Amino acid sequence: MKFYNKYILPKLINCVCSQNDIGRIRRQFVPMAKGITLEIGMGSGLNLPFYDPSKIDLVMGLEPMTPLRKLAEKKALELPFEIDFIGLSGEEIPLENHSVDTVLVTYTLCSIPDVFKALNEMKRVLKSSGKLIFCEHGKSPDDHIVKWQNRLNLPWTKISGGCHLNRHIPELIKKSGFKIVALDTGYSSPLKLLSFNYKGIAVPE
């Protein structure tokens, strides 16, 4: 399992998260980030090309998986804005209270073990005027799809680095003290078990 987690899993995550349907969503939402931005789960840096340099003061990328973080560091060398990397998970954000303008989280809330702790940390570091931008897959609204998501969730988490198929993302965000001010939902691909997306913006309450 150690070999799989070190050498296979990072490549699998990078491959799955590089799909065109996900890329279109990144292209739509990532340019909304502005000011001092904290990206949770930067991975291999797939969001980096979509930031609007004219809006960005600094991007801080939180990513605990070393192989993925190294890929992102290579991409960052070509960008016209400053990027700092933090090798920690979303439950551990080593930043001051109310110190960032934007928190960006894409396809990461599904896999954070203590998702409420992570969301509370995101709220803590956001300025009162800040925004949480999120793009996540999760629980389908269709009963027959949810049934299979629930059945397959446990084995899926074991091979996917902890990714959950059936988390209701807006519910998690609202229970963590955010108000969702914009939300778009829908399937992004025919693979419905994995592709029901929740995309939107939330603000601290």
C-alpha positions as CSV (number, residue, x, y, z in Angstrom):
1,M,0.0,0.0,0.0
2,K,2.9,2.4,0.7
3,F,4.2,1.8,-2.9
4,Y,0.7,2.5,-4.2
5,N,0.2,5.7,-2.2
6,K,3.7,7.0,-3.1
7,Y,4.0,6.1,-6.8
8,I,0.6,5.2,-8.2
9,L,-1.9,7.3,-6.4
10,P,-0.4,10.8,-7.2
11,K,-0.4,9.9,-10.9
12,L,-4.0,8.6,-10.7
13,I,-5.2,11.8,-9.0
14,N,-3.4,14.0,-11.5
15,C,-4.9,12.0,-14.4
16,V,-8.5,12.0,-13.1
17,C,-8.4,15.7,-12.1
18,S,-7.0,16.7,-15.6
19,Q,-10.1,15.6,-17.4
20,N,-11.5,18.2,-19.9
21,D,-14.9,18.5,-18.1
22,I,-13.1,19.4,-14.8
23,G,-10.8,21.8,-16.7
24,R,-13.8,23.7,-18.1
25,I,-15.1,24.2,-14.5
26,R,-11.6,25.4,-13.3
27,R,-11.5,27.9,-16.2
28,Q,-14.9,29.3,-15.1
29,F,-14.2,29.6,-11.3
30,V,-10.5,30.0,-10.6
31,P,-10.3,33.5,-12.2
32,M,-12.7,34.8,-9.5
33,A,-9.9,34.5,-6.9
34,K,-8.3,37.8,-5.9
35,G,-5.9,39.4,-3.5
36,I,-4.2,37.1,-1.1
37,T,-5.5,33.6,-2.0
38,L,-5.2,30.4,-0.2
39,E,-5.7,27.3,-2.3
40,I,-6.7,24.2,-0.4
41,G,-5.4,21.0,-1.9
42,M,-3.3,22.5,-4.8
43,G,-2.4,19.0,-6.0
44,S,-0.2,19.1,-9.1
45,G,-1.1,22.8,-9.8
46,L,-4.0,22.2,-12.3
47,N,-5.6,25.5,-11.2
48,L,-2.5,27.6,-11.7
49,P,-2.9,28.5,-15.4
50,F,-6.4,29.9,-14.7
51,Y,-5.6,32.5,-12.1
52,D,-6.0,36.1,-13.3
53,P,-2.6,37.7,-12.6
54,S,-4.1,41.1,-12.5
55,K,-6.2,40.2,-9.5
56,I,-3.7,38.2,-7.5
57,D,-1.3,39.5,-4.9
58,L,-0.2,36.1,-3.6
59,V,-1.3,32.5,-3.9
60,M,-0.5,30.1,-1.0
61,G,-0.9,26.5,-2.0
62,L,-1.7,23.9,0.7
63,E,-0.8,20.4,-0.4
64,P,0.3,17.5,1.8
65,M,1.3,15.0,-0.9
66,T,4.9,15.6,-1.8
67,P,4.9,14.2,-5.3
68,L,1.9,16.4,-6.3
69,R,3.4,19.4,-4.7
70,K,6.7,19.0,-6.6
71,L,4.7,19.0,-9.9
72,A,3.0,22.2,-8.9
73,E,6.3,23.8,-7.9
74,K,7.6,23.2,-11.4
75,K,4.5,24.9,-13.0
76,A,4.8,27.8,-10.6
77,L,8.2,28.8,-12.0
78,E,6.5,30.0,-15.2
79,L,3.9,32.2,-13.6
80,P,3.9,36.0,-13.2
81,F,2.7,36.1,-9.6
82,E,4.2,34.8,-6.3
83,I,3.3,31.4,-5.0
84,D,4.1,30.0,-1.6
85,F,3.7,26.2,-0.9
86,I,2.6,24.7,2.4
87,G,3.1,21.0,2.9
88,L,0.1,20.5,5.2
89,S,-3.5,19.3,5.0
90,G,-6.6,21.4,5.1
91,E,-7.0,20.7,8.8
92,E,-3.8,22.6,9.5
93,I,-3.6,26.1,8.1
94,P,-0.6,27.9,9.6
95,L,-2.0,31.4,8.9
96,E,-3.3,34.3,11.1
97,N,-7.0,34.9,11.6
98,H,-8.7,36.9,8.9
99,S,-5.6,37.1,6.8
100,V,-6.7,36.0,3.3
101,D,-9.1,37.5,0.7
102,T,-10.0,34.3,-1.1
103,V,-10.0,30.6,-0.2
104,L,-10.2,28.4,-3.3
105,V,-11.0,24.7,-2.9
106,T,-11.5,22.4,-5.9
107,Y,-12.1,18.7,-5.8
108,T,-10.6,18.5,-2.3
109,L,-13.4,18.5,0.3
110,C,-14.3,15.0,-0.8
111,S,-11.0,13.6,0.6
112,I,-10.2,15.7,3.7
113,P,-10.6,13.3,6.7
114,D,-11.9,15.9,9.1
115,V,-13.8,18.1,6.7
116,F,-15.5,20.2,9.4
117,K,-12.2,21.0,11.0
118,A,-10.8,22.0,7.6
119,L,-13.8,24.2,6.8
120,N,-13.6,25.9,10.2
121,E,-10.0,26.6,9.5
122,M,-10.9,28.2,6.2
123,K,-13.4,30.4,7.8
124,R,-10.9,31.4,10.5
125,V,-8.3,32.6,8.0
126,L,-10.8,34.4,5.7
127,K,-11.3,38.1,6.1
128,S,-14.9,39.1,7.0
129,S,-15.2,40.4,3.4
130,G,-13.5,37.3,1.9
131,K,-15.0,34.6,-0.2
132,L,-14.8,30.8,-0.3
133,I,-14.9,29.6,-3.9
134,F,-15.6,25.9,-4.2
135,C,-15.9,23.4,-7.0
136,E,-16.5,19.9,-5.8
137,H,-18.1,16.6,-6.7
138,G,-20.4,14.8,-4.3
139,K,-23.8,13.3,-3.5
140,S,-26.1,13.0,-6.4
141,P,-29.8,14.1,-6.2
142,D,-30.9,11.0,-7.9
143,D,-31.8,8.1,-5.6
144,H,-30.6,5.3,-7.8
145,I,-27.2,7.0,-8.2
146,V,-26.9,7.7,-4.4
147,K,-27.6,4.1,-3.7
148,W,-24.5,3.1,-5.7
149,Q,-22.5,5.9,-4.3
150,N,-23.2,4.7,-0.8
151,R,-22.5,1.1,-1.7
152,L,-19.2,1.8,-3.3
153,N,-18.0,4.6,-1.0
154,L,-15.9,2.5,1.3
155,P,-13.9,0.6,-1.3
156,W,-13.5,3.8,-3.3
157,T,-12.0,5.7,-0.5
158,K,-9.4,3.0,0.0
159,I,-8.1,3.2,-3.6
160,S,-8.6,7.0,-4.2
161,G,-6.7,8.6,-1.3
162,G,-9.8,9.0,0.9
163,C,-12.1,10.5,-1.7
164,H,-15.8,10.2,-0.7
165,L,-18.4,9.7,-3.4
166,N,-21.4,10.8,-1.3
167,R,-20.6,14.0,0.6
168,H,-23.2,16.7,0.4
169,I,-20.9,19.7,-0.1
170,P,-23.3,22.6,0.4
171,E,-24.6,21.1,3.6
172,L,-21.0,20.7,4.9
173,I,-20.2,24.3,4.0
174,K,-23.3,25.7,5.6
175,K,-22.9,23.7,8.8
176,S,-19.4,25.2,9.1
177,G,-20.6,28.8,9.4
178,F,-20.7,29.9,5.8
179,K,-23.5,31.4,3.8
180,I,-23.7,30.2,0.2
181,V,-24.4,33.2,-2.0
182,A,-24.1,31.4,-5.4
183,L,-24.5,27.8,-6.3
184,D,-24.6,25.8,-9.5
185,T,-25.1,22.1,-9.7
186,G,-25.2,19.3,-12.2
187,Y,-23.5,16.4,-13.8
188,S,-20.3,17.2,-15.7
189,S,-19.9,13.8,-17.4
190,P,-21.8,10.6,-18.1
191,L,-19.9,8.9,-15.2
192,K,-22.6,10.0,-12.8
193,L,-21.1,8.3,-9.7
194,L,-18.3,10.8,-9.7
195,S,-19.5,13.8,-11.6
196,F,-22.3,15.5,-9.8
197,N,-20.8,18.9,-9.2
198,Y,-21.4,21.6,-6.6
199,K,-19.9,24.9,-7.7
200,G,-20.3,28.2,-6.0
201,I,-19.3,31.0,-3.6
202,A,-19.8,31.2,0.1
203,V,-19.0,33.9,2.6
204,P,-18.5,33.8,6.4
205,E,-21.6,34.3,8.5
